[in-house]
Amino acid sequence: MPRPLVLGNGTLLINLDSRLALRDLYYPYVGQVNHIAGRRNLVGVWAEGRFSWLDEDGWERILGYEPDTLVTRVTAVHRGLGLRMALRDCVHHRANIFIRQVKLSDLSGSPRHLLVFFTNDVNIDESDVGDTALFDPETGALVHYKRGTVFLFSGSSPEGTLFEYSCGRKRYGGAEGTWRDAEDGHLEGNPVSHGAVDSTFSLRLNLRPGGEETCFYWLVAARGLEGARSGHALVVREGPRRLQDQTAAFWRQWVSQREVDFGDLDPRVVQLYKRSLLVIRTQVDNSGGILAANDSDILATNRDHYSYVWPRDAAFAAWALDRAGYASLTRRFFRFCQTVLAPEGFLWQKYNPDGTLGSTWHPWLVRASQGPLPPRAGVVLPGGGPVPPATGGEAQQPAPAAASPARAQPIQEDETALVLCALHNHYRCHRDLEFVAELYDGLVRTAGRFLAAYRDPSSGLPLASYDLWEERWGVHTFTVAAVAGGLHAAACFAGYMGDDRDRELFSRARDEVRRGLESQLYSPDLRRFIRGLVADARGELKPDPTLESSLAGIWLLGVLPPDDPRVLETMRAVSRGLWVDTDVGGVARYAGDGYFRRGDDPVKVPGNPWLISTLWLASWHTALARSREDLRVAATLLRWAAERALDTGILPEQLHPYTGEPLSVAPLTWAHATLVTAVLDYVVRFEAVGGRSAAEPAPERPQQQENRG
């Protein structure tokens, strides 16, 4: 399921699987419209009457990237064919062109006459209806098109350009595809086909005994035929190798544009930090959306995917990118959020990268038995004037389970709040007040007023919504912490803008939320915070004591300091109770987690280990450190993450608790973002406890800076 190699430039994203087939092709938005959708685009070799596709058994593959780049470094050896293949792939950093270099070396000691085949299997706009594949005599390339989307495929070798080609039907009317035609070493030369179509072409190579030769394949994505031809002309004019070298140079400079003293961190952790920044960049669409994951193999278990902009995941990614120095990317994201914010002031569960609503499983109504519904009346602003009601929900007391459903916003309130937290982090990192002013009316104040109004007046706590894991409805501790942090951010921004009325509103609401968290979500009996409050059969909110890794949000988002006695006991309980007691280790999301669950021993395996949960624990140990000796546990957990990454540096969502193999999607943007943040937390603390100036200012915790609101 994982995608060990991801390549992109913010408009074109291509994922490769572990057998080096192209499996995902997103264009013109990252994560929206997958023109391959899990099908295989392959390389094959014909040598002395034998044929082999690169994804078949018999090839020994080693996958990787050139250091600090989004250019692959891959070798594959086939002992039976006596060939070594070296692949160098990239998506150009500016042009929407994928380039693959194939270097073949002879291992047999005999002269070789080879044919290298490349298959082109796309369902344009995710459908094979109405596609056309043809040979374009103007460019000598193969062109696939439908409506405005065009893909051009071509290549070259020392022996010339396309040797043979064919366009034909695929997976329809008994036809498998032109890839099958290639396996006898000859293509029929059909110049056009339409409907469900693919194409294949070959290049010639002649090898001396023990020698090597190189050929190139490229794919141009464009809107319109002339755009595709222009991209092809660029490759021909500049040369594919030169374009690849440009791309490697760009990414080396991009990932190293800010100097960081990594102290005593394991070199593998440092490499993973840089790889994580590069991977995150591939998941950021140039229009501002930050995608959760783009591994289409998740479709095998669910007829939907992770290729959406979840404001929560994206806010954590923006937080990491800002701390690492990539303000231009995060500014696009915050503008995206302002554009898609609902008029009521909240962000929906998820979005497509073009800003349209993503799919959802949250009903647009809830029964009163699920807990208190939003009040009709809003809170009152200082000096008079009500805040508009957050939703159209009916004001009512908890009702019997038989009560009729009522409208309530199907949201995860932490997502709205976290975007404000991330924006405040952006300001602290870059001090660009004019940018904040640009977003104040449309995003900050509107969302802040929603957070202030969407609360239970008796407790001060936020009203029920779905939790950060999107599984249950209630008042959850992580969400409460996020709302407190979001209100703090809104209060600070209001103060910067001289908006005293809203600053007072947001500050008061923040304090009430915090008091509610401390009074109602801390259990003296358990001596720790609980997961939250959930409704019983009568609609009354009752404590849910489940042990939850997201309780880290209490200190991560600044509601309480990491060394508060209640936080200490909570995090110690998380460390003890959610640690996976196998050779793999790591921290589970929560006790009894059933998502992709492996293993049936709830004591040893409370749930699969998650990278996010484990890295939160690392950051907590970092925050507590008062000496470099104290940082050892954090360094060990960071090294654990590096050891659990794929060989290419890709981080999955979760791991098999007994084998360590990746489960669910990979890469997961949130996991890479959490790694970046945890490393930056570490290097700041490492410098601070060593008596030298820090690499960056220590991150402020919102509730510990109340005087600024």
C-alpha positions as CSV (number, residue, x, y, z in Angstrom):
1,M,0.0,0.0,0.0
2,P,2.7,2.6,0.7
3,R,4.1,4.9,-1.9
4,P,7.9,4.8,-1.2
5,L,8.7,7.4,-3.9
6,V,6.7,10.6,-4.3
7,L,7.6,13.4,-6.8
8,G,5.9,16.7,-7.4
9,N,6.0,20.4,-7.9
10,G,2.7,21.6,-6.5
11,T,0.8,21.1,-9.7
12,L,1.9,17.6,-10.9
13,L,2.3,14.8,-8.4
14,I,3.5,11.3,-9.3
15,N,3.8,8.4,-6.9
16,L,5.7,5.2,-7.6
17,D,5.2,1.9,-5.8
18,S,7.9,-0.4,-4.4
19,R,8.2,-2.1,-7.8
20,L,8.8,1.2,-9.6
21,A,5.6,1.4,-11.5
22,L,3.9,4.8,-11.8
23,R,0.7,4.3,-9.7
24,D,-0.7,7.8,-9.1
25,L,-0.7,10.9,-11.4
26,Y,-2.4,14.0,-10.1
27,Y,-2.9,17.1,-12.3
28,P,-3.6,20.0,-12.3
29,Y,-4.3,19.9,-8.5
30,V,-2.3,17.9,-6.1
31,G,-4.7,15.2,-4.8
32,Q,-7.6,16.0,-7.1
33,V,-8.2,13.9,-10.3
34,N,-5.9,10.9,-10.3
35,H,-5.4,10.0,-13.9
36,I,-3.8,6.6,-13.2
37,A,-5.7,5.8,-10.0
38,G,-3.6,2.8,-9.0
39,R,-3.1,1.3,-12.5
40,R,0.5,0.5,-13.4
41,N,2.6,2.4,-15.9
42,L,5.7,0.2,-16.5
43,V,9.1,-0.2,-17.9
44,G,10.0,-3.5,-19.7
45,V,13.1,-4.9,-21.4
46,W,13.4,-7.3,-24.4
47,A,16.8,-9.0,-24.6
48,E,17.7,-12.0,-26.7
49,G,14.2,-13.2,-27.1
50,R,13.3,-12.8,-23.4
51,F,11.0,-10.1,-21.9
52,S,10.5,-8.8,-18.4
53,W,8.5,-6.0,-16.9
54,L,10.3,-4.2,-14.1
55,D,7.5,-5.0,-11.6
56,E,7.9,-8.8,-12.0
57,D,9.7,-11.2,-9.7
58,G,13.4,-11.6,-10.7
59,W,14.4,-8.0,-10.2
60,E,16.3,-7.1,-7.1
61,R,15.4,-3.4,-6.4
62,I,17.0,-0.8,-4.1
63,L,15.0,2.4,-3.8
64,G,16.1,5.8,-2.6
65,Y,16.5,9.5,-3.4
66,E,19.5,11.5,-4.2
67,P,20.3,13.2,-0.9
68,D,18.2,16.3,-0.1
69,T,16.3,16.2,-3.4
70,L,13.1,15.1,-5.1
71,V,15.1,13.1,-7.6
72,T,15.1,9.3,-7.2
73,R,18.2,7.0,-7.1
74,V,17.1,3.4,-7.8
75,T,18.9,0.3,-9.0
76,A,17.3,-3.0,-10.2
77,V,19.3,-6.1,-11.1
78,H,18.0,-9.1,-13.1
79,R,20.5,-11.9,-12.8
80,G,18.6,-14.0,-15.4
81,L,18.8,-11.3,-18.0
82,G,22.3,-10.3,-17.0
83,L,21.2,-6.6,-16.7
84,R,21.5,-3.8,-14.2
85,M,19.1,-1.0,-14.5
86,A,19.6,2.4,-12.8
87,L,16.6,4.7,-12.7
88,R,16.7,8.5,-12.0
89,D,13.2,10.0,-11.9
90,C,11.9,13.5,-11.2
91,V,9.1,16.0,-11.7
92,H,10.7,19.2,-12.9
93,H,10.4,21.9,-10.2
94,R,8.8,24.4,-12.6
95,A,7.5,22.6,-15.7
96,N,4.9,20.0,-15.5
97,I,7.1,17.3,-16.8
98,F,8.0,13.9,-15.4
99,I,11.4,12.6,-16.6
100,R,12.8,9.1,-16.2
101,Q,16.4,8.3,-17.0
102,V,17.0,4.6,-17.6
103,K,20.7,3.4,-17.6
104,L,21.2,-0.2,-18.5
105,S,24.4,-2.1,-17.8
106,D,25.5,-5.4,-19.2
107,L,26.4,-8.1,-16.7
108,S,26.7,-11.0,-19.2
109,G,30.0,-10.1,-20.9
110,S,28.4,-10.3,-24.3
111,P,27.2,-7.6,-26.8
112,R,23.5,-6.8,-26.3
113,H,20.8,-5.4,-28.6
114,L,18.0,-4.3,-26.3
115,L,14.5,-2.8,-26.6
116,V,13.2,-0.8,-23.7
117,F,9.4,-0.5,-23.5
118,F,7.3,2.1,-21.7
119,T,3.6,1.8,-21.2
120,N,1.2,4.7,-20.9
121,D,-2.1,3.9,-19.2
122,V,-4.2,6.9,-18.1
123,N,-7.9,7.3,-17.5
124,I,-8.1,11.1,-18.1
125,D,-10.3,12.7,-15.5
126,E,-10.6,9.3,-13.7
127,S,-12.7,7.8,-16.5
128,D,-11.7,5.7,-19.6
129,V,-14.8,7.0,-21.5
130,G,-13.9,9.1,-24.5
131,D,-10.1,9.1,-24.2
132,T,-8.0,9.4,-27.3
133,A,-4.5,8.1,-27.8
134,L,-2.6,8.9,-31.0
135,F,0.8,9.3,-32.6
136,D,1.5,13.0,-33.2
137,P,3.7,13.4,-36.3
138,E,4.4,17.0,-35.3
139,T,6.4,15.9,-32.3
140,G,7.0,12.3,-33.0
141,A,5.4,11.6,-29.6
142,L,2.3,9.8,-28.3
143,V,-0.5,12.0,-27.1
144,H,-3.5,11.1,-24.9
145,Y,-6.2,13.7,-24.5
146,K,-9.8,14.3,-23.4
147,R,-11.4,17.8,-23.3
148,G,-8.7,20.2,-22.1
149,T,-6.4,17.7,-20.5
150,V,-3.5,16.4,-22.5
151,F,-0.6,14.0,-21.7
152,L,2.3,13.7,-24.1
153,F,4.7,10.7,-23.9
154,S,8.0,10.5,-25.6
155,G,11.6,9.4,-25.2
156,S,15.0,9.1,-26.7
157,S,18.1,7.0,-26.8
158,P,21.5,7.1,-28.5
159,E,19.8,5.2,-31.3
160,G,17.1,7.8,-31.8
161,T,13.5,8.5,-30.7
162,L,10.6,6.1,-30.7
163,F,11.5,2.9,-32.4
164,E,8.0,1.3,-32.4
165,Y,4.7,2.3,-30.9
166,S,1.1,1.3,-30.7
167,C,-2.2,2.8,-29.5
168,G,-5.0,0.4,-28.7
169,R,-7.9,-0.7,-26.4
170,K,-7.5,-1.7,-22.8
171,R,-9.6,-3.7,-20.4
172,Y,-12.6,-3.7,-22.8
173,G,-13.9,-6.1,-25.5
174,G,-11.4,-8.7,-24.6
175,A,-8.4,-6.4,-25.2
176,E,-5.9,-6.3,-22.3
177,G,-3.9,-3.3,-23.6
178,T,-0.9,-2.6,-25.8
179,W,1.4,-3.6,-22.9
180,R,0.5,-7.2,-23.8
181,D,1.5,-6.5,-27.4
182,A,5.0,-5.5,-26.2
183,E,5.8,-8.9,-24.7
184,D,6.8,-10.4,-28.0
185,G,9.3,-7.6,-28.6
186,H,7.2,-6.0,-31.3
187,L,4.5,-3.3,-31.5
188,E,1.9,-3.1,-34.2
189,G,2.2,0.6,-35.0
190,N,-1.5,1.5,-34.7
191,P,-1.5,5.3,-34.8
192,V,-4.8,6.1,-33.1
193,S,-7.5,4.6,-30.8
194,H,-10.3,6.1,-28.8
195,G,-12.5,5.1,-25.8
196,A,-10.7,2.9,-23.2
197,V,-7.2,3.2,-24.5
198,D,-3.5,2.9,-23.7
199,S,-0.3,3.2,-25.6
200,T,3.2,1.7,-25.5
201,F,6.5,2.7,-27.3
202,S,10.0,1.2,-27.4
203,L,13.5,2.6,-27.6
204,R,16.6,0.8,-28.9
205,L,19.9,0.4,-27.0
206,N,23.1,-1.4,-28.0
207,L,25.4,-2.5,-25.2
208,R,29.0,-3.5,-25.5
209,P,30.2,-6.4,-23.3
210,G,30.2,-4.9,-19.8
211,G,29.1,-1.6,-21.1
212,E,26.2,0.7,-20.4
213,E,23.9,3.0,-22.3
214,T,21.2,5.5,-21.2
215,C,17.8,6.3,-22.6
216,F,15.1,8.7,-21.4
217,Y,11.3,8.8,-21.1
218,W,9.2,11.8,-20.4
219,L,5.6,12.7,-19.7
220,V,4.3,16.2,-20.2
221,A,1.0,17.3,-18.6
222,A,-0.8,20.3,-20.0
223,R,-4.0,22.1,-20.6
224,G,-4.3,21.9,-24.4
225,L,-2.3,20.3,-27.2
226,E,-0.1,23.4,-27.7
227,G,0.9,23.4,-24.1
228,A,1.9,19.7,-24.3
229,R,3.9,20.4,-27.5
230,S,5.6,23.3,-25.8
231,G,6.7,21.1,-22.8
232,H,8.0,18.5,-25.2
233,A,10.0,21.2,-27.1
234,L,11.5,22.3,-23.8
235,V,12.8,18.7,-23.1
236,V,14.2,18.4,-26.7
237,R,15.8,21.9,-26.5
238,E,17.4,21.7,-23.0
239,G,17.9,17.9,-22.9
240,P,16.3,15.6,-20.3
241,R,19.5,15.2,-18.3
242,R,19.9,19.0,-17.9
243,L,16.3,19.4,-16.7
244,Q,16.9,16.7,-14.1
245,D,20.1,18.3,-12.9
246,Q,18.3,21.6,-12.6
247,T,15.6,20.0,-10.5
248,A,18.2,18.3,-8.2
249,A,20.0,21.6,-7.7
250,F,16.7,23.4,-6.9
251,W,15.6,21.0,-4.2
252,R,19.0,20.9,-2.6
253,Q,18.9,24.6,-2.2
254,W,15.2,24.6,-1.1
255,V,15.6,22.1,1.7
256,S,18.8,23.8,3.0
257,Q,17.7,27.4,2.8
258,R,17.6,27.7,6.6
259,E,20.6,26.6,8.6
260,V,19.8,24.4,11.6
261,D,22.3,23.1,14.2
262,F,21.0,19.6,14.8
263,G,23.2,19.1,17.9
264,D,23.6,15.5,18.8
265,L,20.7,14.1,16.8
266,D,21.3,10.8,15.0
267,P,22.2,11.5,11.3
268,R,19.2,9.3,10.3
269,V,16.9,11.7,12.1
270,V,18.5,14.7,10.4
271,Q,18.1,13.0,7.0
272,L,14.4,12.2,7.9
273,Y,13.9,15.8,8.8
274,K,15.0,17.0,5.4
275,R,13.1,14.2,3.6
276,S,10.0,15.1,5.6
277,L,10.2,18.7,4.4
278,L,10.5,17.6,0.8
279,V,7.7,15.1,1.2
280,I,5.4,17.7,2.7
281,R,6.1,20.0,-0.2
282,T,4.9,17.4,-2.7
283,Q,1.6,17.3,-0.8
284,V,1.1,21.1,-1.0
285,D,-1.0,22.3,-3.9
286,N,0.2,25.5,-5.4
287,S,-3.3,27.0,-4.9
288,G,-2.9,26.6,-1.1
289,G,-4.4,23.3,-0.2
290,I,-2.3,20.9,1.9
291,L,-3.3,17.3,1.3
292,A,-3.5,14.6,3.9
293,A,-2.1,11.8,1.8
294,N,-2.3,10.7,-1.9
295,D,-1.8,6.9,-1.7
296,S,-4.6,5.6,-3.9
297,D,-4.2,2.0,-2.6
298,I,-6.4,2.9,0.3
299,L,-9.2,2.5,-2.2
300,A,-8.8,-1.3,-1.8
301,T,-10.3,-1.0,1.7
302,N,-12.7,1.9,1.2
303,R,-14.2,3.5,-1.9
304,D,-12.7,6.9,-0.8
305,H,-9.3,8.1,-0.1
306,Y,-7.2,10.6,1.9
307,S,-6.7,13.0,-1.0
308,Y,-8.4,15.9,0.7
309,V,-7.5,19.1,2.6
310,W,-8.4,18.3,6.2
311,P,-7.9,21.7,8.0
312,R,-6.5,19.9,11.0
313,D,-3.8,17.9,9.2
314,A,-3.1,21.0,7.1
315,A,-2.8,23.3,10.1
316,F,-0.2,21.0,11.7
317,A,1.7,20.9,8.4
318,A,1.5,24.7,8.2
319,W,2.8,24.9,11.7
320,A,5.8,22.8,10.8
321,L,6.5,24.6,7.5
322,D,6.4,28.0,9.2
323,R,8.9,27.0,11.9
324,A,11.1,25.6,9.2
325,G,11.0,28.9,7.3
326,Y,8.6,28.3,4.4
327,A,6.2,31.2,4.8
328,S,5.3,31.5,1.1
329,L,3.7,28.1,1.2
330,T,1.7,28.7,4.4
331,R,0.4,32.1,3.3
332,R,-1.3,30.3,0.4
333,F,-2.8,27.9,2.8
334,F,-4.2,30.6,5.1
335,R,-5.7,32.4,2.1
336,F,-7.2,29.1,1.1
337,C,-8.8,28.8,4.5
338,Q,-10.3,32.3,4.3
339,T,-11.8,31.5,0.9
340,V,-13.5,28.2,2.1
341,L,-14.6,29.3,5.6
342,A,-18.3,28.9,6.0
343,P,-20.4,32.1,6.5
344,E,-21.1,31.0,10.1
345,G,-17.4,31.0,10.8
346,F,-16.4,27.3,10.8
347,L,-14.4,25.0,8.5
348,W,-16.0,21.9,7.2
349,Q,-14.6,18.4,7.7
350,K,-12.5,18.4,4.5
351,Y,-12.2,20.0,1.1
352,N,-11.0,19.2,-2.3
353,P,-7.9,21.2,-3.3
354,D,-10.0,23.4,-5.6
355,G,-11.9,24.5,-2.5
356,T,-15.1,22.5,-3.0
357,L,-16.5,20.4,-0.2
358,G,-15.0,17.0,0.2
359,S,-16.9,13.9,0.9
360,T,-18.1,13.2,4.5
361,W,-19.6,10.6,6.7
362,H,-20.9,13.1,9.3
363,P,-24.7,13.5,9.2
364,W,-26.0,17.0,8.9
365,L,-28.3,16.5,11.8
366,V,-28.0,14.9,15.2
367,R,-30.4,13.7,17.8
368,A,-30.6,15.4,21.2
369,S,-29.6,12.0,22.7
370,Q,-26.1,12.7,21.3
371,G,-25.6,15.7,23.6
372,P,-26.5,19.4,23.9
373,L,-27.2,21.0,20.6
374,P,-26.2,24.6,19.6
375,P,-28.2,27.4,21.2
376,R,-30.3,29.6,19.0
377,A,-29.1,32.8,20.7
378,G,-25.5,33.9,20.4
379,V,-23.3,35.4,23.1
380,V,-23.5,39.1,23.6
381,L,-20.6,41.4,22.6
382,P,-19.3,43.9,25.2
383,G,-21.2,47.1,24.7
384,G,-24.2,45.3,23.2
385,G,-24.9,43.5,19.9
386,P,-25.3,39.8,19.7
387,V,-22.9,37.5,17.9
388,P,-24.9,35.8,15.2
389,P,-25.9,32.2,16.2
390,A,-23.3,29.7,15.1
391,T,-25.9,27.4,13.5
392,G,-29.5,27.0,12.9
393,G,-29.8,24.4,15.7
394,E,-32.6,24.6,18.2
395,A,-32.0,25.8,21.7
396,Q,-33.0,23.0,24.0
397,Q,-32.1,21.1,27.1
398,P,-31.0,17.5,26.7
399,A,-34.0,15.4,25.6
400,P,-34.9,11.8,25.7
401,A,-33.4,9.5,23.1
402,A,-36.6,9.5,21.1
403,A,-36.4,13.2,20.4
404,S,-36.5,14.1,16.7
405,P,-33.3,14.9,14.9
406,A,-32.2,18.5,14.8
407,R,-29.9,20.4,12.6
408,A,-26.4,20.8,13.9
409,Q,-23.1,21.5,12.1
410,P,-21.3,18.2,11.2
411,I,-17.9,19.6,12.1
412,Q,-14.8,18.8,13.9
413,E,-14.4,22.1,15.8
414,D,-10.7,21.6,16.5
415,E,-10.1,22.1,12.7
416,T,-11.4,25.7,12.8
417,A,-9.5,26.4,16.0
418,L,-6.2,24.9,14.9
419,V,-6.1,27.1,11.8
420,L,-6.1,30.1,14.1
421,C,-3.4,28.6,16.2
422,A,-1.3,27.9,13.1
423,L,-1.9,31.4,11.9
424,H,-0.6,32.8,15.2
425,N,2.4,30.6,14.9
426,H,2.9,32.0,11.4
427,Y,2.9,35.5,12.8
428,R,5.3,34.7,15.7
429,C,7.7,33.1,13.1
430,H,7.6,35.9,10.5
431,R,6.1,39.0,12.1
432,D,4.2,40.0,9.0
433,L,1.3,42.0,10.5
434,E,0.1,43.2,7.1
435,F,-0.6,39.6,6.1
436,V,-2.6,39.1,9.3
437,A,-4.5,42.3,8.6
438,E,-5.4,40.9,5.1
439,L,-7.0,37.9,6.8
440,Y,-8.4,39.5,10.0
441,D,-12.0,40.3,8.9
442,G,-12.6,37.3,6.6
443,L,-10.9,34.6,8.7
444,V,-9.7,35.5,12.1
445,R,-12.6,37.5,13.5
446,T,-15.3,35.4,11.8
447,A,-13.8,32.1,13.1
448,G,-13.1,33.6,16.5
449,R,-16.7,34.7,16.9
450,F,-17.9,31.3,15.9
451,L,-15.6,29.7,18.6
452,A,-16.8,32.1,21.2
453,A,-20.5,31.5,20.4
454,Y,-20.4,27.7,19.8
455,R,-20.3,27.0,23.5
456,D,-22.5,25.8,26.4
457,P,-23.1,28.9,28.5
458,S,-23.4,26.9,31.7
459,S,-20.1,25.1,31.5
460,G,-18.1,27.4,29.2
461,L,-17.1,24.4,27.2
462,P,-17.5,24.1,23.4
463,L,-20.6,22.3,22.3
464,A,-20.4,18.8,21.0
465,S,-18.7,18.1,17.7
466,Y,-16.8,15.2,16.2
467,D,-13.4,14.3,17.7
468,L,-10.1,14.8,15.9
469,W,-10.1,11.1,14.8
470,E,-13.5,11.7,13.2
471,E,-15.1,8.8,15.1
472,R,-17.3,10.0,17.9
473,W,-19.6,12.9,18.8
474,G,-19.0,14.7,22.1
475,V,-17.0,17.3,24.0
476,H,-13.4,16.1,23.6
477,T,-10.4,17.3,25.6
478,F,-8.3,17.8,22.5
479,T,-11.0,19.9,20.9
480,V,-11.4,21.9,24.0
481,A,-7.7,22.6,24.1
482,A,-7.7,23.6,20.5
483,V,-10.6,26.0,21.0
484,A,-8.8,27.6,23.9
485,G,-5.7,28.0,21.7
486,G,-7.8,29.3,18.8
487,L,-9.5,31.9,21.0
488,H,-6.2,33.0,22.4
489,A,-4.9,33.5,18.9
490,A,-8.0,35.5,17.9
491,A,-7.7,37.6,21.1
492,C,-4.0,38.4,20.3
493,F,-4.9,39.3,16.7
494,A,-7.7,41.5,17.8
495,G,-5.3,43.3,20.1
496,Y,-2.8,43.8,17.3
497,M,-5.6,45.3,15.2
498,G,-6.8,47.6,18.0
499,D,-10.2,45.7,18.0
500,D,-10.7,46.0,21.8
501,R,-14.3,44.8,21.7
502,D,-13.5,41.5,20.1
503,R,-10.3,41.1,22.1
504,E,-12.3,41.2,25.3
505,L,-14.9,38.8,23.8
506,F,-12.2,36.3,22.7
507,S,-10.2,36.6,25.9
508,R,-13.2,36.0,28.1
509,A,-14.3,33.0,26.1
510,R,-10.8,31.6,26.2
511,D,-10.7,31.8,30.0
512,E,-14.1,30.2,30.3
513,V,-13.1,27.3,28.1
514,R,-9.9,26.8,30.0
515,R,-11.8,26.8,33.4
516,G,-14.3,24.3,31.9
517,L,-11.5,22.0,30.8
518,E,-9.8,22.1,34.2
519,S,-13.0,21.6,36.2
520,Q,-14.8,19.0,34.0
521,L,-12.3,17.1,32.0
522,Y,-9.8,16.4,34.8
523,S,-10.5,13.3,36.9
524,P,-9.2,13.5,40.5
525,D,-9.8,9.8,40.8
526,L,-7.7,8.9,37.8
527,R,-5.3,11.7,38.5
528,R,-5.3,12.6,34.8
529,F,-7.4,14.2,32.1
530,I,-10.0,12.1,30.4
531,R,-10.8,11.8,26.7
532,G,-13.9,13.9,27.0
533,L,-17.7,13.9,27.6
534,V,-20.1,11.7,25.6
535,A,-23.8,11.5,25.7
536,D,-25.6,8.7,27.5
537,A,-29.0,7.3,26.3
538,R,-30.8,10.3,27.9
539,G,-28.6,12.8,26.1
540,E,-26.7,13.8,29.2
541,L,-22.9,14.2,28.9
542,K,-20.9,11.7,30.9
543,P,-17.2,11.3,31.3
544,D,-15.3,9.1,28.9
545,P,-12.1,8.0,30.7
546,T,-10.5,6.3,27.7
547,L,-6.7,6.9,27.6
548,E,-6.0,9.0,24.6
549,S,-2.7,10.1,23.0
550,S,-4.3,13.4,21.9
551,L,-4.4,14.5,25.5
552,A,-1.0,15.9,24.6
553,G,-3.0,18.7,23.1
554,I,-3.4,20.2,26.5
555,W,0.2,21.3,26.6
556,L,1.0,21.2,22.9
557,L,-1.6,24.0,22.4
558,G,-0.6,25.8,25.5
559,V,-3.6,25.4,27.8
560,L,-1.3,24.2,30.6
561,P,2.5,23.9,30.8
562,P,4.0,20.5,30.1
563,D,5.2,20.3,33.7
564,D,1.9,21.0,35.3
565,P,1.3,18.1,37.8
566,R,-1.9,17.2,36.0
567,V,-0.2,17.1,32.7
568,L,2.7,15.1,34.1
569,E,0.4,12.4,35.4
570,T,-1.6,12.4,32.1
571,M,1.4,12.1,29.9
572,R,2.9,9.4,32.1
573,A,-0.3,7.5,31.9
574,V,-0.2,7.8,28.1
575,S,3.4,6.6,28.0
576,R,2.6,3.6,30.2
577,G,-0.8,2.7,29.0
578,L,-0.5,3.3,25.2
579,W,3.0,2.0,24.6
580,V,2.9,-1.0,22.3
581,D,4.8,-3.8,24.2
582,T,6.3,-5.5,21.2
583,D,9.6,-5.4,19.4
584,V,8.1,-2.6,17.2
585,G,7.1,-0.3,20.1
586,G,5.5,3.1,19.6
587,V,2.4,4.8,21.0
588,A,-1.1,3.8,20.1
589,R,-3.7,6.5,19.3
590,Y,-6.0,5.4,22.1
591,A,-6.9,2.3,24.1
592,G,-8.9,-0.1,22.0
593,D,-8.2,1.6,18.7
594,G,-9.7,-0.7,16.0
595,Y,-8.7,1.1,12.8
596,F,-6.6,-1.3,10.7
597,R,-6.0,-3.2,14.0
598,R,-3.6,-6.0,14.1
599,G,-3.3,-8.3,17.1
600,D,-5.8,-9.3,19.7
601,D,-3.9,-8.7,23.0
602,P,-5.3,-5.3,24.3
603,V,-2.6,-5.3,27.1
604,K,0.4,-5.6,24.9
605,V,-1.2,-3.9,21.9
606,P,-3.7,-1.2,22.9
607,G,-3.8,-0.2,19.2
608,N,-1.4,0.0,16.3
609,P,1.6,2.3,16.9
610,W,1.1,5.7,15.2
611,L,4.0,8.0,14.2
612,I,2.0,11.1,15.4
613,S,1.3,9.8,18.8
614,T,4.9,8.7,19.4
615,L,6.3,12.0,18.2
616,W,4.0,13.9,20.5
617,L,5.6,11.9,23.4
618,A,9.0,12.8,22.1
619,S,8.1,16.5,22.1
620,W,6.8,16.3,25.6
621,H,10.1,14.8,26.9
622,T,11.9,17.6,25.0
623,A,9.7,20.2,26.7
624,L,10.5,18.9,30.1
625,A,14.3,18.7,29.6
626,R,16.5,20.9,31.8
627,S,19.8,19.3,30.7
628,R,21.1,17.6,27.7
629,E,21.0,14.3,29.7
630,D,17.3,14.9,30.0
631,L,16.9,14.9,26.2
632,R,18.0,11.2,25.8
633,V,14.4,9.9,25.9
634,A,13.3,12.4,23.2
635,A,16.3,11.5,21.1
636,T,15.5,7.8,21.4
637,L,11.9,8.4,20.3
638,L,13.1,10.4,17.3
639,R,15.5,7.7,16.4
640,W,12.6,5.2,16.7
641,A,10.7,7.2,14.1
642,A,13.7,7.2,11.7
643,E,14.1,3.5,12.1
644,R,10.4,2.9,11.3
645,A,10.4,5.0,8.1
646,L,10.6,3.2,4.8
647,D,14.1,3.0,3.3
648,T,13.2,6.0,1.2
649,G,12.3,8.1,4.3
650,I,8.6,7.9,3.8
651,L,6.5,7.9,7.0
652,P,3.2,6.0,7.1
653,E,0.2,6.7,9.2
654,Q,0.6,3.7,11.4
655,L,2.6,0.4,11.8
656,H,1.9,-3.2,12.2
657,P,2.6,-3.8,15.9
658,Y,4.4,-7.1,15.3
659,T,6.1,-6.7,11.9
660,G,6.5,-2.9,11.7
661,E,5.2,-2.8,8.1
662,P,3.3,0.3,7.2
663,L,-0.5,0.2,7.5
664,S,-3.1,2.6,6.0
665,V,-1.5,5.3,3.8
666,A,2.1,6.4,3.2
667,P,3.3,9.1,3.1
668,L,1.0,10.8,5.6
669,T,1.6,14.5,5.6
670,W,0.6,14.9,9.3
671,A,3.3,12.3,10.3
672,H,6.0,14.1,8.4
673,A,4.9,17.5,9.8
674,T,5.0,16.1,13.4
675,L,8.5,14.8,12.8
676,V,9.6,18.2,11.6
677,T,8.1,19.9,14.6
678,A,9.5,17.4,17.0
679,V,13.0,17.8,15.6
680,L,12.8,21.6,15.8
681,D,11.5,21.4,19.4
682,Y,14.6,19.2,20.1
683,V,17.2,21.5,18.5
684,V,15.8,24.6,20.3
685,R,15.9,22.8,23.7
686,F,19.3,21.3,23.0
687,E,20.8,24.7,22.5
688,A,18.8,26.2,25.4
689,V,20.0,23.7,28.0
690,G,23.6,23.9,26.7
691,G,23.9,27.6,27.4
692,R,24.1,28.8,23.9
693,S,21.6,30.8,21.9
694,A,18.8,28.8,20.4
695,A,18.4,28.1,16.6
696,E,15.0,29.8,16.8
697,P,12.8,31.4,19.5
698,A,11.2,28.8,21.8
699,P,7.6,28.3,20.6
700,E,5.1,30.2,22.7
701,R,2.3,28.4,24.3
702,P,-0.9,30.4,23.8
703,Q,-2.4,30.2,27.4
704,Q,1.0,31.1,28.9
705,Q,1.0,34.4,27.0
706,E,-2.4,35.7,28.1
707,N,-1.1,39.2,28.8
708,R,-0.6,39.6,25.0
709,G,-4.3,39.1,24.4
